[in-house]
Amino acid sequence: MKNKFWALILMGTISLSLSACGNNASLISQQIPDAEPATTKTIEDTEVARSAMPEAAEEEAAAAGIYDPAKQIGANAPDSSAETNELSNDFIENAAKEVSPSIDITDCDTFTQIVDQKLENGMGYANVTVTGTDLLLVSSATYDDLEGRMAAIDATAFEYKDGVVVEIGALCSGGTAYPFTMNNGYLYSGSNHWICKYAVANDKLSIMEKAGVIYDENGNGTYFYESDDGGDYSNMDSAEAEKIYKELIDEMMNGEIVNFQPVTK
């Protein structure tokens, strides 16, 4: 699995299946000049781990057109100049909502009806079980993970509640080097600045644990950690937070990439 991730990070090209969802064009399409919905294009993927990337290198990467939903949204977010904004749960959740498909399911009683009636050509869907709850994940687009699976970096999640389909949240990753994975019943997403571990509780897909890093002008990282266990980790030592950050990366890398089924109509 680790080799698979490094291949995604270091590979020269990645093929993406692009689509638009309703009136909201896929953010991936927006990042590739002349991209058309429901087509496949090859783009230069210059994504590298930000753990070794100072701010100057980050700017060069951004100039190269690397797809990073959080960064794209952060450019328009309040106080986006504060780098810590990208690490907040609210920011990540809002980023996910913005890039993931918005689907009206009022007339859908089953996951199958959502797939058959609501999804457009080029989108993707996957069935996963997160902390014991069966979910339907719907993505705006998919791409090949180099081992025959179709991965995704944005998704809207649905579950059954009392026999009725309900939307319970969304998630996103910061680029094609961070496809969604499942490990031991947990769902993972990531970017160059953060790794999130998701669980389902009280009919909501929520961030159970998150670790992140901020770099200064010299490329030195300060690490942070949060958990939904009710504890206050705001003063956690950076070295301890870095250990958890690496543990979450290992969990994500050793998980199974969520295999999405592309929609073809």
C-alpha positions as CSV (number, residue, x, y, z in Angstrom):
1,M,0.0,0.0,0.0
2,K,2.8,2.4,0.8
3,N,4.4,1.8,-2.5
4,K,1.1,2.5,-4.1
5,F,0.9,5.9,-2.4
6,W,4.4,6.9,-3.3
7,A,3.7,5.9,-6.9
8,L,0.8,8.2,-6.9
9,I,2.9,11.0,-5.4
10,L,5.9,10.6,-7.7
11,M,4.3,9.4,-11.0
12,G,4.5,11.7,-14.0
13,T,0.9,11.5,-15.0
14,I,-2.5,10.4,-13.7
15,S,-5.6,9.8,-15.8
16,L,-8.8,11.4,-14.4
17,S,-12.4,10.8,-15.3
18,L,-13.9,14.2,-15.2
19,S,-17.5,15.2,-14.7
20,A,-20.0,17.9,-13.7
21,C,-22.7,17.4,-11.1
22,G,-25.9,19.4,-11.9
23,N,-24.9,23.0,-12.2
24,N,-21.8,22.6,-10.1
25,A,-18.8,21.7,-12.4
26,S,-16.2,19.4,-10.9
27,L,-13.4,21.4,-9.3
28,I,-11.0,19.0,-11.0
29,S,-12.4,20.1,-14.4
30,Q,-11.8,23.7,-13.3
31,Q,-8.2,23.0,-12.6
32,I,-7.4,21.5,-16.0
33,P,-7.5,23.9,-19.0
34,D,-10.1,23.0,-21.6
35,A,-11.3,20.0,-19.5
36,E,-14.7,18.7,-20.6
37,P,-17.2,16.9,-18.3
38,A,-17.4,13.1,-18.7
39,T,-14.0,12.8,-20.4
40,T,-10.6,11.4,-19.5
41,K,-7.5,13.5,-19.6
42,T,-3.9,13.0,-18.6
43,I,-2.4,15.7,-16.4
44,E,1.0,16.3,-14.9
45,D,0.9,15.3,-11.2
46,T,3.8,17.0,-9.5
47,E,2.4,16.4,-6.0
48,V,5.0,15.7,-3.3
49,A,4.7,15.3,0.4
50,R,4.5,18.7,2.1
51,S,6.3,17.3,5.1
52,A,9.4,18.1,3.2
53,M,8.1,21.2,1.4
54,P,8.8,24.7,2.7
55,E,6.5,27.6,1.7
56,A,8.6,28.6,-1.3
57,A,8.3,25.1,-2.7
58,E,4.6,25.1,-1.9
59,E,4.2,28.2,-4.1
60,E,6.0,26.6,-6.9
61,A,3.8,23.5,-6.6
62,A,0.7,25.7,-6.7
63,A,2.0,27.5,-9.8
64,A,2.4,24.0,-11.4
65,G,-1.4,23.5,-11.1
66,I,-1.5,20.9,-8.4
67,Y,-5.1,20.1,-7.4
68,D,-5.7,20.9,-3.8
69,P,-9.4,21.5,-2.9
70,A,-8.6,23.0,0.5
71,K,-6.2,25.5,-1.0
72,Q,-8.5,26.4,-3.8
73,I,-11.4,27.1,-1.3
74,G,-9.1,28.7,1.2
75,A,-8.3,31.4,-1.3
76,N,-11.9,32.6,-0.9
77,A,-12.4,31.8,2.7
78,P,-12.5,34.3,5.6
79,D,-9.1,34.9,7.1
80,S,-7.6,32.6,4.4
81,S,-4.2,34.3,4.9
82,A,-4.0,32.5,8.2
83,E,-2.4,29.1,7.5
84,T,-4.1,27.6,10.6
85,N,-7.4,28.1,8.8
86,E,-6.7,25.1,6.6
87,L,-6.2,22.9,9.6
88,S,-9.5,23.6,11.3
89,N,-12.3,20.9,11.1
90,D,-14.7,23.6,10.0
91,F,-12.5,24.5,7.1
92,I,-12.0,20.9,6.0
93,E,-15.7,20.1,6.3
94,N,-16.6,23.3,4.3
95,A,-14.0,22.4,1.7
96,A,-15.5,19.0,1.4
97,K,-19.0,20.4,1.0
98,E,-17.9,22.7,-1.8
99,V,-16.1,20.2,-3.9
100,S,-18.4,17.2,-3.4
101,P,-21.6,16.6,-5.3
102,S,-24.8,18.2,-4.2
103,I,-27.6,15.8,-4.9
104,D,-31.4,16.2,-4.3
105,I,-32.5,12.8,-3.0
106,T,-36.0,13.7,-1.9
107,D,-37.6,11.2,-4.3
108,C,-35.1,8.4,-3.7
109,D,-35.8,5.6,-1.3
110,T,-32.7,3.5,-1.9
111,F,-29.0,3.8,-2.7
112,T,-29.8,2.2,-6.0
113,Q,-32.3,4.9,-7.0
114,I,-29.7,7.5,-6.2
115,V,-27.2,5.8,-8.5
116,D,-29.6,5.1,-11.3
117,Q,-31.6,8.4,-11.2
118,K,-29.3,11.1,-9.9
119,L,-25.7,10.4,-10.9
120,E,-24.3,11.7,-14.2
121,N,-21.8,10.3,-16.6
122,G,-18.3,10.4,-15.2
123,M,-19.3,10.5,-11.5
124,G,-18.5,7.6,-9.2
125,Y,-20.1,5.7,-6.3
126,A,-18.9,3.2,-3.7
127,N,-20.4,1.2,-0.8
128,V,-18.4,1.2,2.4
129,T,-19.1,0.3,6.0
130,V,-17.7,2.9,8.4
131,T,-17.7,2.0,12.1
132,G,-20.6,-0.4,11.5
133,T,-22.7,1.8,9.3
134,D,-23.3,1.1,5.6
135,L,-22.7,4.1,3.5
136,L,-23.0,5.1,-0.1
137,L,-20.2,7.5,-1.2
138,V,-20.8,9.6,-4.3
139,S,-17.9,11.3,-6.0
140,S,-17.8,13.9,-8.7
141,A,-15.0,12.1,-10.5
142,T,-12.7,9.0,-10.3
143,Y,-9.2,8.2,-11.3
144,D,-7.1,5.0,-11.6
145,D,-5.0,4.2,-8.6
146,L,-2.4,2.3,-10.8
147,E,-3.6,-1.1,-9.6
148,G,-7.0,-1.3,-11.4
149,R,-9.1,0.5,-8.8
150,M,-10.9,3.7,-9.4
151,A,-10.2,6.1,-6.5
152,A,-11.7,9.5,-5.6
153,I,-10.8,12.6,-3.6
154,D,-14.2,14.0,-3.0
155,A,-17.5,12.4,-1.9
156,T,-20.9,13.0,-0.4
157,A,-22.0,10.3,2.1
158,F,-25.5,8.8,2.5
159,E,-26.9,6.3,5.0
160,Y,-30.2,4.7,5.8
161,K,-32.0,6.1,8.9
162,D,-35.2,4.3,9.9
163,G,-35.4,3.0,6.4
164,V,-35.0,6.4,4.7
165,V,-31.9,7.6,2.8
166,V,-30.3,10.6,4.4
167,E,-27.2,12.6,3.6
168,I,-24.7,12.6,6.6
169,G,-21.7,14.6,5.4
170,A,-19.0,15.0,2.9
171,L,-15.2,14.5,2.8
172,C,-12.3,15.5,0.5
173,S,-8.6,14.9,0.1
174,G,-6.1,17.5,-1.0
175,G,-5.0,15.8,-4.2
176,T,-4.7,12.6,-6.2
177,A,-1.8,11.4,-4.0
178,Y,-4.4,11.0,-1.1
179,P,-7.2,8.8,-2.3
180,F,-9.8,7.8,0.3
181,T,-8.9,4.6,2.1
182,M,-10.6,2.3,4.6
183,N,-8.7,0.6,7.5
184,N,-10.3,-1.3,10.4
185,G,-13.7,0.2,9.8
186,Y,-12.5,3.8,9.6
187,L,-12.4,6.1,6.6
188,Y,-9.4,8.3,5.8
189,S,-8.7,11.4,3.8
190,G,-5.6,13.6,3.6
191,S,-3.6,16.4,2.1
192,N,-0.1,17.8,2.4
193,H,-1.1,19.5,5.6
194,W,-3.5,17.1,7.4
195,I,-4.7,13.6,7.8
196,C,-8.3,12.9,8.9
197,K,-9.8,9.7,10.3
198,Y,-13.6,9.5,10.0
199,A,-16.3,7.7,11.9
200,V,-20.1,7.7,11.8
201,A,-21.9,8.8,15.0
202,N,-25.3,10.2,15.6
203,D,-26.1,10.0,11.9
204,K,-23.1,12.1,10.9
205,L,-19.9,11.4,9.2
206,S,-17.4,13.3,11.3
207,I,-13.7,13.7,11.9
208,M,-12.8,11.4,14.7
209,E,-9.1,12.2,14.7
210,K,-7.0,14.7,12.8
211,A,-3.3,15.6,12.8
212,G,-1.8,18.5,10.8
213,V,1.3,20.5,10.3
214,I,2.2,24.1,9.6
215,Y,5.6,25.2,8.2
216,D,7.5,28.4,8.8
217,E,9.5,30.3,6.3
218,N,12.5,28.0,6.9
219,G,10.5,24.8,6.3
220,N,10.3,23.8,10.0
221,G,7.1,22.1,10.8
222,T,4.9,22.5,13.9
223,Y,2.4,19.7,14.4
224,F,-1.1,19.7,15.9
225,Y,-3.6,17.0,16.9
226,E,-7.3,16.9,17.6
227,S,-9.7,14.2,18.7
228,D,-13.5,14.0,19.3
229,D,-12.9,12.2,22.6
230,G,-13.5,15.5,24.5
231,G,-9.9,16.1,25.4
232,D,-8.1,19.4,25.0
233,Y,-5.0,18.9,22.8
234,S,-4.4,22.5,22.0
235,N,-1.2,22.5,24.0
236,M,0.1,19.1,22.9
237,D,3.8,19.1,22.3
238,S,4.7,19.3,18.6
239,A,6.9,16.2,18.7
240,E,4.1,14.1,20.3
241,A,1.6,15.4,17.7
242,E,4.1,14.5,14.9
243,K,4.1,10.9,16.2
244,I,0.3,10.7,15.9
245,Y,0.5,12.4,12.5
246,K,2.8,9.7,11.2
247,E,0.6,7.0,12.8
248,L,-2.4,8.3,11.0
249,I,-0.5,8.4,7.7
250,D,0.6,4.8,8.3
251,E,-3.1,3.8,8.9
252,M,-4.2,5.5,5.8
253,M,-1.4,4.1,3.6
254,N,-1.9,0.6,4.9
255,G,-5.7,0.7,4.3
256,E,-7.6,-0.3,1.2
257,I,-8.2,2.4,-1.4
258,V,-12.0,2.8,-1.7
259,N,-12.9,1.4,-5.1
260,F,-15.5,3.6,-6.8
261,Q,-17.6,2.5,-9.7
262,P,-17.6,5.1,-12.5
263,V,-20.9,6.0,-13.9
264,T,-21.3,5.5,-17.7
265,K,-24.5,6.5,-19.4
